[in-house]
Structures are given as C-alpha cells and as structure tokens.
Amino acid sequence: MGIIRMIITLVQSHKVLSSGLFVALLGLASAVTVIVKRSSGTLSSPLRLSTIVRSVYGIGTVTAAHSYHLKLGVVSRIDDLFVKEGDFVTKGESLLKIDGTTYRAPFPGTITALPFKVGENVFTNVSALSLVNLLDRYLVVSLEQQGALRVLKGQKVIMSFDSIRDNSYTGVVESVYSSENSFLARINVSTLPGRILPDMTADVAITLEEKQNAIVIPVEALDDGKVRIKRGRSPMKLLNVKTGIVNGAFAEVISGDVKVGDRVLLKRDTAD
C-alpha cells in the first residue's frame, strides 16, 4: 500500500493532475504491488537428490495368528488347573482337567484367560480357557475405499506405535479384502519385538510409489505448473515443470530446467 499512498500524496500536492491520470496511476500502482507480492517470499534450501515416497495411510491392529479358546458342549465341572493367566506353555503341556478329561496345549503360547476356579461349573459356549501365541502376529489395516483400490499384494509397509515413535517396523501386504462393509489389508510382519501385543494399534504407511535420486521441491513452490528458481547469482527465473510423485509436502520434478543446487521461491499468503 506504500506506493498507492505516495501517489495520493503526489496528487494532493499537484491538483492540476487530471482524474484520468490519477486513475491510471492507481492502476499502475496496484499492478506493481501485485508483482512485488508475487515475487516476494522465502527461498528454499539448495535442492538435492532425495528419495520421495507416495503412500496410503491407515490404522493397523496387531492380531495373533494362533489362538485357542476351549468351549464345551455341555455343562462341565473344573476338576483341576495346571496353569494360571500369564503363564507360557509349550505344546502338549497340561492345562486343566474337566470332568476327568485333561486338556493340553495345541501349540506353544501364553494363557490369556482362565475365568474359572477348581470346583466351578463351566456352561456351554463359554470359554473355559484362552491360549494365544503372542509372538506369531500380523496386522490388519483398515482402509478407505480409494486407498484400498491402490493397495496391492507385495507392497512395502512401514508402521510405528505410540510411545515408541523412535522405532519403526517394516512389513509386506499379503492380501486386500472386504469384511462387513470395511476394506482391510493383511500385513505380514517379522520384526516386531515381543512387547508389541495383540490388539495394540499402529500408524501404518503402505508404499504405493518410491523414487530414489529424484530432484524434489516443496509443493508450496509450485504455482500452476510453474516454479521460480534462483541459480547462483543469476536473476530469478520462472520455469515450467512437470511433476511425477507428489506427496503432502514434496513433488518430484521429472522435466524442466531445475537442477541440484537451485533454490526455489516458496509462496506466501498474499491475501493482504
């Protein structure tokens, strides 16, 4: 607005200026102001070759691959218990005796539920004991429809958990399917530590595209397929560019005279 104020002051001190000239000067001042605003902003750091990734995001739930729930067809009585909740048992180990029959572990795992005591009755279709292999796990990721359409078997997955954000873990998409109006992906993982338990949740990024050694610019530098660059001491130059992979913050430049070491002009809010 400084240019416009200067013109108004000039007009006030030279009343012989015509109204038409005054309007023309104001128009010129407005145009100059817009040009100045559009060319102002902050220069980025020098561009360098980087890896850019486009991903689909979702929330994954850790799921046990093997679980065993002992349910009986008739009302029965607990004769004896050989384990307690939290115990790790090996395959074939005795778990409990019901109406004279001893039940054994079908696989190694941890007792996660044992709600009855010796002498109590267990009713039909009620779980008398639950055994879960806490080390054999996979993730089930909930996806939006658009995301599910782009997820394919074999894609790389990166996941992280609350409270241990410094660590990330990798997996691979095994399958994509629907269940009760939900779109889900099953993720095979082999690197999860033992402290990650079934029913814990993770933030999941499924890689759709990845390009290494790409020239990458901030998305905010793009203006309708154009970008302003500063190369060394040369004047700023406006270039047409074509982009490849674009994620939320960065865009890959696949054509256009943009080079490593260039700096790009970042747009700013010019509403005022």
N, C-alpha and C positions, 0 to 999 in steps of 0.2 A: 504493500500500500504506500510505501515511501515515494515511489515515482509519481503516483496519482496526486498525492498531497503537494508535491513540488510543482506539478502543472497547475493545480488550482491556485497556488500562491502566485505563480507567474501571471495567470490570467487576472487575478485581483489587482496586481500592480501595473498591468498593461491593459486597460479597459478597452483599448481600440481593437483588440483581437475579436474577430467575428465569432459568433456562436458556432458556425460551421467548423471553423478551425479548432475551436475548443473541443467539439465532439470528436473530431479526427484525432486530436492529440490524446484524448482519453482512450479512444480505441487502441491507438498505438501503445499507450502505456499498459493497458490490460494485456495486450498480446505479449509485450516484453515480460510482464510479470509472470505469465503462464510459462513462457520459455525458460525463465530463470528458475521457476519452481520445478519444472520437469527435468532440468539439467542438474539440479542440486540433489544431494543425497550423500550416502556414505559408500566409499569404495570398499570392496571385499578384500580379503587377504589374497595374495597371489594364488592363482589357480594351480592345481597339481593333479596328477593322475590318482584316481581313487577307485574304490570298489563301491558300486551302487546296487542296491537291492530293492525290489518291489515285493511286498508281502501281503498276505491275508492274515488278519489277526482274530484271535478268539480266546475263550477261556476253556482250559482243559482240566479235567478231573482225573486224578490218579485212580486207576482201577486194578484190582487184583485179578490176575489171570486164573488163579485156582482158589476156590473157596468151597467149603463143605459145611452143610447145615444138617444136623441129624434131626429128622422128624419121624414120628411114629404113627402107625395106622390105627392103633388102639391105645386107650389109656393104660399107662405103664408106671411102674414104681422104680425109683432110683435105689439100687442096692449098694453101690459103691462109686466113689470118684477117685481117679488116679492122678488127676491134673487140676490145675486152677487157672483162672484167667491170667493171661500174660505169659504162660509157660510156652517154651518152644519144644516141640515134639518131633521125633523122627518117624519116618514111615514105618507102620506096623506097631508102633508103641500103643500100649493100653490107655484108653481114655476114660471110660466109665463102664459100669455094669448095670444093666436094666433088665429086670425080671429074669435074672440068671444068665443073660447074654452079655458078653464082653465085646464092646465096640473098640476098634483100633483105628489109628490114623491112616487114611488112604494115601497121604503124601506128607512130606515134612512141612511144618508151618507153625503158626502161633495160635493159641487158644484165645479167641476174641470175645466169646460169650459163653457163660456157663451159669444160667439163671436159677438152677435148682440145687437143692441140698439133698443129702442122703435121707431116704425115707419119704421124700415128697413125690407126689404123682405128676406125671407129665401127660398133658392132654394131647389129643390128636392135632396134627398140623401146627403144633407149637415146637419151635426149635429147642431141643434139649442141650445142644452144644454147637458152637461155630468154630471152624478151623480155617485160617486164611494163610496162604503163603505170602508174606509181606515183602518178599524180595523179587517175586516174579510179577512185574507190573507193566501196564501200558496206560496211555492217556486217551480219553475220549474228549474231543474238542467240539463244542457247539459253534456252528457257523451260520451266518446269514445266507440267504439263497444265492445272492450274487457271488459271495465268496465260495460257496460250495461248488458252483459251476466252474470255478477256475482251479480248484484243488484236484490234484491227480496223484495216483499211487507213485511212490518213489521220490516225491518232493522232500527236500530237506526241511527240518523243523528246529527252531530254537525256542527254548522255554526257560522261564525264570519264576522263582517263588518269592512270596513276601518274606521279609526278614533275612533272606539270604540273596539279596539282589546282586551281590558281588560275584555270584556264581551263576553261570548259565549252562544249560544241558542241551544236547542235541538228540534228535530222533528222525524217523522217516515215516512218511504217510504210508500206511498199509492199505487202507480202504476208505471209501466215502460212501455213506448210506443215509437213508432217512428212517426215522422211527417216531411214530406218534406226532407227525407234523413238525418234527425237528430234523435239522440237517447236521449230520455228525461225521467226524473223521476219526478213525482209529490210528493212533500214533505208536509205533514201536520204539521203545527206549531201552537202552542197555547200560546207561551211565549214571542212573540215579543212585545217590547214596542211600543207605539203609534208613536214615532218619526221615526220608520222604515216604509218607504212609498213604495207603489207600484212602480216598475221599478228600485228600488235600487238593487244592486248586493251583493252577499255574497260568501265567500270561504266556500265550503261545503265538509265535510268528511263523507262518508257513511260507517258505520262499517260492515265489512264482517265477521271478527272473533275477538273474545276477550277472553283472558285467564287471570284470576287473580291468584295471588300467584304462579307465574311462576319464575323459575330461568332464568334470562335474561342476555345475554352477548352482548357486542358490535359486530357488524358484522365484523369490521376490525380485530377482534381477530381470526376469522375463517380462516383456511388455508386448503382447500380441505378436509373438514370434520374433521379436527383436530384442537386442541387448546392447547396452552401451559399454564399451571396453576402454580401458586405459592401458596402453602398452609403453612402458618406459617413460620417456619424456615427450612422446608424441601426443598431439591433441586427442581428446576423447573421440571415439568413433562409434557410429551406430551401425550394427551389423544385423543381417537376417540370419537366423539359426534354425536348425531342425533338431528336435529333441527325440531321444529314444525312451529309456526307462525314466519314469518320473515317480518319485515317492512324495511324501508330505512336505519335505524340506528341500530336496535337491532334484536336479534334472540332468540327464546325460546329454551332452552335445554330440550329435552324430554328423552334422555338417554345418559349415560356417567357419569363417576365419577366426576362430578362437583358439588360443594357444596356451600351453603351460607357461605360467609366469604372468599372464594377463591379469588385470584386476577388473572386476565388473562393478557397475554402478547399481547399488541397491535402492529400490524405490522407497519412497517415504510417503506418508499421508500428506496430500496437498490440498485437503478439503478447505483449509483456511488460507 
